[in-house]
Each structure stands twice: as structure tokens, then as C-alpha cells.
Amino acid sequence: MRRFLLYISLLLQVAVFSYADAPDKQQHVLSGDQSGGATGNTLPPELPAAQHVQLGADLVDTALVELRKLHQPLHHKIRKNPGVLRTVLHLASKALPAIRLTAPSPASSNDAVSGPLLHATRLLEESAQKNNSDALYILGDMNFYGNFSHPRNLKTAFNYYQKLALLNGNSSAMYMMGVMYSTGVGGAVEPDQARALLYYTFAANQGHTRAEMAVAHRHYAGIGTTKNCETAVKYYKRVADKAIAWYRSGPPGGMSWISESHRIADELGGIYGVGASVSSSGQNAPHKNPTSDAQASIEDILEYLDLMSQKGDVKATFNLGRIYYDGQRNLPRDYAKAREYFLKVAGKTWNKKGQVFENKTPSFHTISCRAAGYIGRMYLRGEGVEQNFRLAEFWFKRGNEQADQQSRHGLGLMYLNGYGVQQNLDLALRHFNAAAETVYPPSNVQLAALYLDQGQSDEDIYAANHHLDLAAKYYNMEAYYYIGEMTYFGLGRERQCEVALNYYKAVAEKVEPFVSSWAEANLAYEVGETELAFLEYLHAAEQGYETAQNNVAYILDPQKSYLTIPQWLYPKAQKPALLQNPTLALIYWTRSSRQGNIDATVKMGDYYLDGIGTDADVDKAVQCYTAASEHYQSAQALWNLGWMHENGIGLTQDYHLAKRYYDTALETNDEAYLPVSLSLLKLRARSAWNTFTNGRINSIQDEPTEKKDWSLSEWINNFLQDEMGYYGDDLYDGYEDAMPGADSDLGAFEEGDILETLVIMGLAAALVFLVLYRQQRQQAARRQQEDEARGQPQEQQGQGVRAAAGAFANGQQQQQAGNGGFFPQPGAPGFGQWAVGGVGH
């Protein structure tokens, strides 16, 4: 009853909030539309004026002046990818015992606040007592994130957010309450998924972008509610609409950014390490080609390319320009260096008069045209240089000399929108079509948009779908958005809620700077602020990023290694209390698993097997391992199932099935050779002992082979197939060509030749049989003659036909005895002539 009354009171608060004069226009930290402004040590230059001046506003202004004295922005550092030697030294240093030379600072020193921070905090607290919205929210953030080195106190932060939400229904405050109720982080409140969804929904209905993503993900995954595609797609569409509007608000061609989303564990080879994790084994394993740069650090690559560039390698020079222009997570963009390298490439192709040097090869000219396309893009967008449409057109036309796609697309944008040239739709279409001939996603998207705007005929819809499908293969965000829209409204495509939802979700998650705090989280983790990074990742995880869910679980994971090093040998700093939450780790392993992460599924099994963060449940562990091992995806899961069969934990103890799983694990991942070999060695010993002692466990057995009784016709057919297979073996591929001067190829034997050979062999065998049979008959006749010569009584002659036959037989025997038989016996005078064919000649 009390719970019901609580929800009734919350609904009444929503009704009040809907009619309250909430300062939604204050983009500082209140509305939440500017997602990046509320985290980290960041402050806007000034707070926008509200519709009416709140009490304590002057105190907030003074406090902000004091806080800006403390503000020291963090800058991204190039994170080095360690080489082999550096990795070995790092591991060796970690393995050596660590000796503390100084005692850890007392906990009370961390709670001390002094100087400008103390002054600003007192001013904000005084303003908060007057119910100033800005002061309440700033104090909440300072206690939640620890901004400006303020001591982190999550319970105090929750109190400030709650007071602000009750005061005027501030959307950002309600979003933060939703995060805290969802995770129970820091023990500020007890986790309550129903309340979390309630507060997320309150904030989302006021347009809070992060809250909209959180609500969409919960209805998509069924967290705290039943799965509901229509509700999820509604909220994801809201975010996708905002994301596309933000993207198109940038320079010509749209906003650009460096993707920051990644898994922390993947940098170390995955959750279970290199080779043991699905993310670093099988088809995901790094290439072992010695010429591959897959394991090289960005600094090594830049150093190598710079060396080759100095030697005159134009391709290396161009690649240096591309790297500095595009940037990456560990390397910020440097437009000045990029332009320098691109101009260096172009200067080797065109002289000052714009003429191409005569001694340049077509491939050299092609690379130069690509560099010209990048220079034109920089002038078109004003990147590293002042925006200049005339120079952009100049460089794009140079790039178009060798059909550079980017140059053609740039010219299309200029003629489509009238950037420095007269607007001309026909020329724009011509350039877009030329660029899209070999699939250039931005041009394909522009053509699709033009076809959709042109009319609603079936031909236009078909052409638009064709171009969008091509662009979507290259993960183009605008293509995703258009396909989502067409699928959602059933325009040219079948209306499918699930398909539209996935496209909208992909669009929302791609626009990281607009909707998430990935950059702040990564930076905090790189500089060692693990607690702050955890809190920042927590926001992205609640918004549905699988990579963030994996990161949160990995940071909280208490079981990163089964090899425990004694504390006295390897003393480590105590893990902060904020990061000691295995229950929350299991929650995010589960959410990551539901979005297709196989290693996270295996981790779930480990938690259920060992009872980490939950009660031990062997059946659930088996289900997790079985799910991860489907289609032989995880060797680790297969090995675990084999171990469970071997020891009878959760599964029937069966040595034969255990061997099958071990063998399958090795087939799935070659890196598992050592653990599988050791496991099989122990398993065979146990199986042998079980057989010797007549144990009840099913021992290892030879796999039965099916034997089939073949008929004569089946035997002949199988024999012929084997013969053809033998002569068709790859070893004979080299003899297919005809010899010099030959009339025809040697080829393989034809079926007629094989049959003829078999007939000849059969006749020869028959002849040998007849000869042997004749010899046996001769020997039998000789023995009979010898017996008669020893004194057997002769029968009387003259008894009719029988006496005549006897006389005839006797005459024959006498003839044989006198002549030695029809054929001469060995040793007889005529045997030599008979052997060489002289008999009868």
C-alpha cells in the first residue's frame, strides 16, 4: 500500500511539473540537450538569463568566478600502443614486488576543502538554500562527479538532484535520479528499476536527449518493463531526428568527429586476454603477417611513413596527410599538418602554371588528384584554413582530372547548394552520378535524397532504395536514417518496427559528441581517474551503448584473473568502494550479452558458476556456456563445458563427452592448444583409471565407424570412383598441359580405358587358374598310375564295352608313361624346346 501511495505522489508531481515554469531554455546544465556540458571540469562562459531572476543568482555568479580560477581543462594525449619490448618491461615491472616508501595519505585530507573551492562551495550552498536552480544542480554535479577536486558524495548529490526535481521538475535532475535509481551507484539509494523508468520517462517527455535514449533502450531490451517496439522506436526516432539536424547544422558535408566508442578490454586482447577471448581469436585474431602493422603503435606508423616520405614516396606522404586529417581516438586531428602533406603531394604533379609534369605516371597523378580533393574539402568546409569556395572549386577541378570521387562529390555539393557558383541541379546530378559509379556513400545519399524529393513514382523510390542500400553497406549515417524513415512509414519498403528501430538506434549511437560523454570517459580512464571514467561510462551504458555496458562491467569485474598473486608479493592499492559492486557488474555483463557480446555471455556463466554478485546457479552457468558455444564461437565456453563434464559439475560426468568438448575447443581456436593438451592428458589418465577399476563413469571410447555390406555392383562403382578420384588428384594438375610436339594432352584415363584394363587383368587371372588346375589333374593321374603298378589286380578284358573302355584307358596310360605325358616333364629331353615354344613346330 505504501508503494502504491508513493507512485501516486510521483504522478502528482509529474502533473505539477508539466505546468511549472521550468527553465527549459537554460542550456547550461538544466535542460540536458547539450549533453556534454554537465560533466567533467567544464563550465560555460556564463549562465543564460532565465525568464526571471532567481534568488541567489548573484551568489552563483560569484561562485562561478571562483570556480573558473580552479578550472584547468584536460587535453587528450596520444596514447601509445606499446611494442613488444615495452610490454615485456611493463609486465616485468608489475611482477616485481612493490615497496611503499610513504604511507598513504589519511582519508580526512581528501575531505578537506579550502581556498577558492571552499569559498565557491559556501556561496553555492547559500544560494541553494534560497532554492536557486543553478546552485542546486552545480552542487549536485560537484558531489556526483567530484568536479574541481570536490570530494565525491553520491548521497549528497542525490539530495540536491531530488530537491531540484521537486522544485520545478528539472529534466536533467530527474534524469540523474533515474541513473541513480537504476544502478544504486555508491549506495546512495536502493536500486529500483520501476522508479528509474519513471524518472527517465519524466525527463524524456521534456525533451532530455539522454533520457530519451535511456527510455528507448529499456523498452527495446525489456529492462524494468516489457519489451515494446512501438514505444522504443518512438523515442529512438526523436533522438535520431535531433542527431540528423545537428549533423546537418555543420559545414558543407555535415559535422565530422572522431569516434570514441570502444571496449577497454579489447585493448588488452579481450576480457580473457589475447587468444582466449572471442574478440582476439578466430576470425577476429590479429594478422600474423610479418609485414602487417596491426600491432604497431600510431607513433611507429607515423615515424615509418615520415621516413618514406622523406625518401620521396608520394604514397607515404599522402597517407600521412590522411592520418592527420581524419585523426583517431589516440591521435587528435591536425589540419595544418594534413594540408602541408597534401600540398607536398600536389606540388610534385602540377607546376605553378597548373600544368602536369610530363614524367609523371598515371598512378602518381591519381594520388595527387586525391590529395587535391582533400585540399578542396578543407577550403569548402573551412578546416584549418579560412573558408574559400573559389579555391575549393579550383582544387576540386584538379582532382576531377583523374576522376577523384571526393572532388566530384565536392563539385556536386557546390552546384547543388550554390556555394560560390551558380546553382545548377543538372551539373550537381552529373557530378554525383559520376562519383557514385564506384560507390561513394555521400554521393549515393545525395542522389537518394534527390530521387525522394523529385516525386513519388515507383522508379524514383526504387532508385532511392538502390542508392541507400549501397551507402548503408559502408555504415553511412544518413543512409541509416533514410532507410529507418522509409521503413517506419512504409514508404517504398515494408513497414517493420524492428528494422526501423535498429536503424534509428544506430543513428542515435553514431552521433557520440551530441548524445554521450564518451570523450570525457575515455580521457578520464587514460589519465587514471577510474572512478570518474566509471561514472561517465555509466551514462552511456544506460543509454544503450553495448561498448559502454561492457566497459562498466569490466571496470567492476573482481575476477580479471584466476592466477592470484599473494598480497605480500604484489601489494596493490585497495580498490575504491565505488568500484566494488559485483552485482552491478553482472547486470551489465548481462545487458552486453543480450546485445551480442559472446565474451560477456561467458562471463555471465563464470559469475553464476562461482556465485559472484548473485547466488551460485550451475544450471544458469551451463545455459550461458552453451549459448556462447553455439556455432563454435567461443573456445573458452567449449572448454568450460568439457571441464564440467569431466568433473560432473552441472552436467553428467562423462569423460567421452568431455573429450569431445575439449577437441572442439581446439578446433575452434588454435591458441587453445596448450590448455586443451594438458586437459586431455589429465582426462585420459582419469579415464584409464576409471576403465581399470570398472568405474561407473563413461570412459573415452573410439568413435564407432559405420560398416556397410556392399553388393558386387556397388563395389565396382566405388572402386571406379576411387580410381577417378586418384587420377584427378591435385598432384596431377601439373601434367595437364600437352608436351612439346604432342598431338593431344595426356589427360586422365577415360572410363573405357579403365574397363579395358580390368578385362585384360581378368583374362590373365583366368589363364593362370587354368594352368594351375591342369597341373593338379596331372599330379592326380600320376599317383593313380603308380598305385596300379604296385600289384593291383587287373580286370578281365573282353567284358563288353567296359572291357574295351578299360583297354583304351590302359593304352592311354601306357602312352603317357612312355612319352612322359602330353607335356614334357622338367628334366626330360624335350622340356627345353617346349619351354621356348618348340613343341608342335
Beta strands, then each sheet from edge to edge (+ up, - down):
end
